[in-house]
Amino acid sequence: MIFVKVHKGPTEIVAICDKELIGKIFSEGKYELKVGEFFYKGKEVNEDEVKEIMMDANNLNIVGERSINIAIKLGIVNEKNVLNIGGVKHAQSITC
């Protein structure tokens, strides 16, 4: 499963994360990725639901193999722009 959490503010940010990564910290070189519950742990959704959410969002923060692969298949994220931090994929997508 995948977690989705919507952060509302001046700019809405949709955080999407593979469930098993919640609460973990990954690092590589100068980069550190904290997959904190506050930011990422929201509603559990299936693949079809996350696809719909991704297509409707303008500002995405995505972590994890499954979530990133969905974003790539949908054309939201270019594989060349995906970071790999401590073996975990991470990408952001902002559209206007």
C-alpha positions as CSV (number, residue, x, y, z in Angstrom):
1,M,0.0,0.0,0.0
2,I,0.9,3.6,-0.4
3,F,0.3,6.6,2.0
4,V,-1.0,9.9,0.7
5,K,-1.1,13.1,2.8
6,V,-2.2,16.5,1.5
7,H,-0.7,19.5,3.2
8,K,-2.8,22.6,2.7
9,G,-1.4,26.1,2.9
10,P,-0.4,28.9,0.5
11,T,0.7,26.0,-1.7
12,E,-0.8,22.5,-1.5
13,I,1.7,19.8,-1.3
14,V,0.8,16.1,-1.8
15,A,3.2,13.7,0.0
16,I,3.2,10.2,-1.4
17,C,5.2,7.3,0.1
18,D,5.5,3.6,0.1
19,K,4.0,2.4,3.4
20,E,7.1,0.4,4.6
21,L,9.3,3.5,4.5
22,I,7.4,5.5,7.1
23,G,9.6,6.5,10.1
24,K,12.9,5.6,8.5
25,I,15.9,7.8,7.7
26,F,18.1,7.2,4.6
27,S,21.4,8.9,3.8
28,E,24.0,8.9,1.1
29,G,26.9,11.3,0.9
30,K,25.6,14.8,1.7
31,Y,22.0,13.8,1.3
32,E,19.6,12.7,4.0
33,L,16.0,11.6,3.5
34,K,13.7,11.5,6.6
35,V,10.4,9.8,5.9
36,G,8.6,11.2,8.9
37,E,5.1,10.3,9.9
38,F,4.0,13.9,10.2
39,F,4.8,14.7,6.6
40,Y,4.1,11.3,4.8
41,K,1.7,9.2,6.9
42,G,-1.8,9.9,5.7
43,K,-4.5,7.9,4.0
44,E,-3.7,4.4,2.8
45,V,-4.6,4.1,-0.9
46,N,-4.2,1.5,-3.6
47,E,-2.5,2.0,-7.0
48,D,-5.6,3.2,-8.8
49,E,-6.3,5.8,-6.2
50,V,-2.8,7.1,-6.1
51,K,-2.8,7.4,-9.9
52,E,-5.9,9.6,-9.7
53,I,-4.4,11.7,-6.9
54,M,-1.1,12.2,-8.8
55,M,-2.9,13.3,-12.0
56,D,-4.8,16.0,-10.1
57,A,-1.9,17.3,-8.0
58,N,0.3,20.3,-8.9
59,N,3.0,19.8,-6.2
60,L,4.1,16.3,-5.4
61,N,6.8,14.9,-3.0
62,I,7.2,11.2,-3.8
63,V,9.2,8.5,-2.0
64,G,9.6,4.8,-2.7
65,E,10.0,2.4,-5.5
66,R,6.3,1.7,-6.1
67,S,5.2,5.3,-5.8
68,I,8.0,6.6,-8.1
69,N,7.3,3.9,-10.7
70,I,3.7,4.9,-10.9
71,A,4.7,8.6,-11.4
72,I,7.1,7.6,-14.1
73,K,4.5,5.5,-15.9
74,L,2.1,8.4,-15.8
75,G,4.7,10.8,-17.2
76,I,4.7,13.0,-14.1
77,V,8.3,12.2,-13.2
78,N,11.2,11.7,-15.6
79,E,13.4,8.8,-14.5
80,K,16.5,11.0,-15.0
81,N,15.3,13.3,-12.3
82,V,14.8,10.6,-9.6
83,L,17.3,10.8,-6.7
84,N,18.4,7.6,-5.0
85,I,19.3,8.2,-1.4
86,G,20.5,5.2,0.6
87,G,18.8,2.9,-1.9
88,V,15.4,4.7,-1.7
89,K,14.0,6.6,-4.7
90,H,12.8,10.2,-4.2
91,A,11.4,12.8,-6.6
92,Q,9.5,16.0,-6.6
93,S,7.2,17.3,-9.3
94,I,5.7,20.8,-9.6
95,T,3.4,21.8,-12.4
96,C,1.7,25.1,-13.0
